[in-house]
């Protein structure tokens, strides 16, 4: 039996899955209605949201990069002093 079959074998999991699917379908209908109403406005809002997300991702990557650089510098100094 596959993982999906095992997961869906219980009534509780099937009900949870139905709720998630119906919520996603409702959201998709809402998004389609926004697009149908004004495609240009929708496009602009999606691009703006994408830019906002990209900024956050870049900021997180910068923080992680800085942490790694500090760690490498610290280890390099420690090994040079040994």
LUMVO-317390 format. One record per atom (N, C-alpha, C): residue number from 0; atom name; x, y, z. Coordinates in steps of 0.1 Angstrom, whole numbers, plus 5000, padded with zeros to 4 digits. Atoms other than C-alpha are relative to their C-alpha. Layout:
(NUM "CA" (X Y Z)),
...
This chain:
(0 "N" (5009 4988 5000)),
(0 "CA" (5000 5000 5000)),
(0 "C" (5009 5012 5000)),
(1 "N" (4992 4988 5001)),
(1 "CA" (5013 5034 4991)),
(1 "C" (4997 5010 5012)),
(2 "N" (5001 4990 4989)),
(2 "CA" (5017 5064 5015)),
(2 "C" (4986 5007 4999)),
(3 "N" (5013 4993 5002)),
(3 "CA" (4987 5082 5000)),
(3 "C" (4988 4991 5004)),
(4 "N" (5011 5009 4997)),
(4 "CA" (4965 5051 5003)),
(4 "C" (4999 4998 5015)),
(5 "N" (5000 5002 4985)),
(5 "CA" (4976 5046 5039)),
(5 "C" (4994 5012 5007)),
(6 "N" (5005 4988 4994)),
(6 "CA" (4969 5082 5047)),
(6 "C" (4985 5002 4998)),
(7 "N" (5014 4998 5003)),
(7 "CA" (4935 5082 5030)),
(7 "C" (4991 4988 5005)),
(8 "N" (5007 5011 4996)),
(8 "CA" (4925 5049 5046)),
(8 "C" (4991 5003 5012)),
(9 "N" (5008 4997 4988)),
(9 "CA" (4911 5066 5077)),
(9 "C" (4990 5011 4996)),
(10 "N" (5011 4990 5003)),
(10 "CA" (4878 5086 5076)),
(10 "C" (5004 5014 5004)),
(11 "N" (4996 4986 4995)),
(11 "CA" (4893 5115 5096)),
(11 "C" (5010 5006 4990)),
(12 "N" (4990 4994 5009)),
(12 "CA" (4922 5120 5071)),
(12 "C" (4992 5003 4986)),
(13 "N" (5008 4997 5012)),
(13 "CA" (4897 5118 5041)),
(13 "C" (4992 5013 5002)),
(14 "N" (5007 4988 4998)),
(14 "CA" (4876 5145 5057)),
(14 "C" (5009 5012 5000)),
(15 "N" (4990 4989 5000)),
(15 "CA" (4906 5167 5064)),
(15 "C" (5004 5004 4985)),
(16 "N" (4996 4998 5013)),
(16 "CA" (4917 5162 5028)),
(16 "C" (4989 5007 4992)),
(17 "N" (5012 4993 5007)),
(17 "CA" (4882 5172 5015)),
(17 "C" (4999 5014 5003)),
(18 "N" (5000 4986 4996)),
(18 "CA" (4883 5204 5035)),
(18 "C" (5011 5008 4994)),
(19 "N" (4989 4992 5006)),
(19 "CA" (4917 5214 5022)),
(19 "C" (4998 5002 4985)),
(20 "N" (5003 4999 5015)),
(20 "CA" (4907 5206 4986)),
(20 "C" (4989 5010 4997)),
(21 "N" (5011 4990 5002)),
(21 "CA" (4874 5226 4989)),
(21 "C" (5005 5014 5003)),
(22 "N" (4995 4987 4997)),
(22 "CA" (4893 5255 5005)),
(22 "C" (5009 5005 4988)),
(23 "N" (4991 4996 5012)),
(23 "CA" (4919 5255 4976)),
(23 "C" (4991 5003 4988)),
(24 "N" (5008 4997 5012)),
(24 "CA" (4891 5253 4950)),
(24 "C" (4993 5013 5002)),
(25 "N" (5006 4987 4998)),
(25 "CA" (4873 5283 4966)),
(25 "C" (5010 5011 4998)),
(26 "N" (4989 4990 5002)),
(26 "CA" (4906 5302 4966)),
(26 "C" (5003 5002 4985)),
(27 "N" (4997 5000 5014)),
(27 "CA" (4912 5293 4930)),
(27 "C" (4988 5008 4992)),
(28 "N" (5011 4992 5006)),
(28 "CA" (4877 5306 4920)),
(28 "C" (5001 5015 5003)),
(29 "N" (4999 4986 4996)),
(29 "CA" (4883 5338 4939)),
(29 "C" (5011 5007 4992)),
(30 "N" (4989 4994 5008)),
(30 "CA" (4916 5344 4921)),
(30 "C" (4996 5001 4986)),
(31 "N" (5005 4999 5013)),
(31 "CA" (4900 5336 4888)),
(31 "C" (4991 5012 4998)),
(32 "N" (5009 4989 5000)),
(32 "CA" (4873 5361 4895)),
(32 "C" (5007 5013 5000)),
(33 "N" (4992 4987 5000)),
(33 "CA" (4898 5388 4903)),
(33 "C" (5007 5002 4987)),
(34 "N" (4993 4999 5013)),
(34 "CA" (4917 5380 4871)),
(34 "C" (4990 5004 4989)),
(35 "N" (5010 4997 5010)),
(35 "CA" (4885 5381 4850)),
(35 "C" (4995 5014 5001)),
(36 "N" (5005 4986 4998)),
(36 "CA" (4874 5414 4865)),
(36 "C" (5010 5010 4994)),
(37 "N" (4990 4991 5005)),
(37 "CA" (4907 5432 4857)),
(37 "C" (5013 4994 4999)),
(38 "N" (4987 5008 5001)),
(38 "CA" (4936 5412 4843)),
(38 "C" (5012 5009 5002)),
(39 "N" (4989 4991 4998)),
(39 "CA" (4960 5442 4843)),
(39 "C" (5003 5003 5015)),
(40 "N" (4999 4998 4985)),
(40 "CA" (4953 5450 4880)),
(40 "C" (5005 4988 5007)),
(41 "N" (4997 5012 4994)),
(41 "CA" (4956 5414 4889)),
(41 "C" (5015 4997 4997)),
(42 "N" (4986 5002 5004)),
(42 "CA" (4990 5411 4870)),
(42 "C" (5009 5009 5009)),
(43 "N" (4992 4991 4992)),
(43 "CA" (5003 5441 4889)),
(43 "C" (5001 4996 5014)),
(44 "N" (5000 5004 4986)),
(44 "CA" (4993 5428 4923)),
(44 "C" (5008 4987 5001)),
(45 "N" (4992 5012 4999)),
(45 "CA" (5008 5394 4916)),
(45 "C" (5015 5003 4999)),
(46 "N" (4986 4996 5002)),
(46 "CA" (5041 5410 4904)),
(46 "C" (5005 5007 5013)),
(47 "N" (4996 4993 4988)),
(47 "CA" (5041 5432 4935)),
(47 "C" (5002 4990 5012)),
(48 "N" (4998 5010 4990)),
(48 "CA" (5036 5402 4958)),
(48 "C" (5012 4992 4998)),
(49 "N" (4988 5007 5003)),
(49 "CA" (5063 5383 4940)),
(49 "C" (5013 5007 5004)),
(50 "N" (4989 4992 4996)),
(50 "CA" (5087 5411 4945)),
(50 "C" (5002 5001 5015)),
(51 "N" (4999 5000 4985)),
(51 "CA" (5079 5413 4982)),
(51 "C" (5006 4987 5005)),
(52 "N" (4995 5013 4996)),
(52 "CA" (5085 5376 4986)),
(52 "C" (5015 4999 4996)),
(53 "N" (4986 5001 5004)),
(53 "CA" (5117 5378 4966)),
(53 "C" (5009 5008 5009)),
(54 "N" (4992 4992 4990)),
(54 "CA" (5130 5406 4989)),
(54 "C" (5002 4993 5013)),
(55 "N" (4999 5007 4987)),
(55 "CA" (5123 5385 5020)),
(55 "C" (5010 4989 4998)),
(56 "N" (4991 5011 5002)),
(56 "CA" (5141 5355 5005)),
(56 "C" (5014 5005 4999)),
(57 "N" (4986 4994 5001)),
(57 "CA" (5171 5376 4996)),
(57 "C" (5005 5004 5013)),
(58 "N" (4996 4996 4987)),
(58 "CA" (5172 5391 5030)),
(58 "C" (5004 4988 5009)),
(59 "N" (4997 5012 4992)),
(59 "CA" (5171 5357 5047)),
(59 "C" (5013 4993 4995)),
(60 "N" (4988 5006 5006)),
(60 "CA" (5198 5344 5023)),
(60 "C" (5012 5008 5005)),
(61 "N" (4989 4991 4996)),
(61 "CA" (5220 5374 5032)),
(61 "C" (5003 4997 5015)),
(62 "N" (4997 5003 4986)),
(62 "CA" (5216 5367 5069)),
(62 "C" (5007 4987 5002)),
(63 "N" (4993 5013 4999)),
(63 "CA" (5225 5330 5065)),
(63 "C" (5014 5001 4995)),
(64 "N" (4987 4999 5006)),
(64 "CA" (5254 5339 5043)),
(64 "C" (5010 5007 5010)),
(65 "N" (4992 4992 4990)),
(65 "CA" (5267 5364 5069)),
(65 "C" (5004 4991 5012)),
(66 "N" (4997 5010 4989)),
(66 "CA" (5264 5337 5096)),
(66 "C" (5011 4990 4996)),
(67 "N" (4990 5010 5005)),
(67 "CA" (5284 5312 5075)),
(67 "C" (5013 5007 4999)),
(68 "N" (4987 4993 5002)),
(68 "CA" (5311 5338 5067)),
(68 "C" (5006 5002 5014)),
(69 "N" (4994 4997 4986)),
(69 "CA" (5315 5347 5104)),
(69 "C" (5005 4987 5006)),
(70 "N" (4996 5013 4995)),
(70 "CA" (5317 5310 5113)),
(70 "C" (5013 4996 4994)),
(71 "N" (4988 5004 5007)),
(71 "CA" (5343 5303 5086)),
(71 "C" (5012 5009 5005)),
(72 "N" (4989 4991 4996)),
(72 "CA" (5364 5334 5096)),
(72 "C" (5004 4996 5014)),
(73 "N" (4997 5004 4986)),
(73 "CA" (5362 5323 5133)),
(73 "C" (5009 4987 5000)),
(74 "N" (4992 5012 5000)),
(74 "CA" (5374 5288 5125)),
(74 "C" (5014 5002 4993)),
(75 "N" (4987 4997 5006)),
(75 "CA" (5401 5301 5102)),
(75 "C" (5010 5006 5009)),
(76 "N" (4991 4993 4990)),
(76 "CA" (5415 5324 5129)),
(76 "C" (5004 4990 5011)),
(77 "N" (4997 5010 4989)),
(77 "CA" (5412 5296 5155)),
(77 "C" (5011 4990 4995)),
(78 "N" (4990 5010 5005)),
(78 "CA" (5431 5271 5133)),
(78 "C" (5014 5007 4997)),
(79 "N" (4988 4993 5003)),
(79 "CA" (5457 5298 5123)),
(79 "C" (5008 5002 5013)),
(80 "N" (4994 4997 4987)),
(80 "CA" (5464 5305 5160)),
(80 "C" (5005 4987 5007)),
(81 "N" (4996 5013 4993)),
(81 "CA" (5468 5268 5169)),
(81 "C" (5013 4995 4995)),
